[in-house]
């Protein structure tokens, strides 16, 4: 089958706009087999959809990066394809514009009911954009599922380690649960007693609980403050870091105080809120 007959639109990483054609001519490039009036009407509808009606007569060099991207999306949508392939379309944009254009493209695709495959190395982008996320490993599809399933219930150790921050603790399955160096956990995967497993822990599933009336002597190293949050890396005895835990809801520090000073005075008596996933050890 000829490429133009496959019903697949492509948005390239570098947009691949024709520099000698206007916005309207770029969008209508794949419509040469349609009648003149139909072609003009379809170009007008698509330009209106992406908010570029007023830029129809401009050339690519007269457009911003975000506008060029919308032209590329409009050109792919104009022939009404069954599928659109987005090949890292946001990688050339700065962080703020990338987030804005990601949201706009998603709204356009949902408004038109167009199925899309997004190729990206940005995990946040994949999780925000997609209804279904596929993780490739060694040229094979390691897992496909909803973003929350991929994150909280990874199918393989590779997916667990690749997607998001995680730490892995050795564990032994017993009748009481999974025994690790930091305590006994439930056995959510129904592993047989006696099996040696690795326990996955996500930092966002960890809550630090301060012990009233106690001061912290062994302060965990504190990483840079992130607005209202702080990153902390507790340890399980040298030199075993547990994980980088995101501590939320910290009190404001007084002017001139060291970053994280207020949090460092808290004595952590226990850690709660674990959500774990176990994997068989070889």
Secondary structure, DSSP 8 states (H G I E B T S, - for coil): --GGGS-EEEE-TT----TTSBHHHHHTGGGTTS-HHHHHHHHHHHHHHTT-GGGTT-BGGGS-HHHHHHHHHHHHHHTT-SEEEEESTTTTS-HHHHHHHHHHHHHHHHHHT-EEEEE-S-HHHHHHH-SSEEEEETTEEEEEE-HHHHHHS-SSHHHHHHSS--EEEEEEE-SS-EEETTEEE--TT---TT-EEEEEE-GGG-EEEEEEEEE-SS--EEEEEETTEEEEEEESSTT-EEEEEEE-S-----TT--TTHHHHTEEEEEEE---EEEEE--
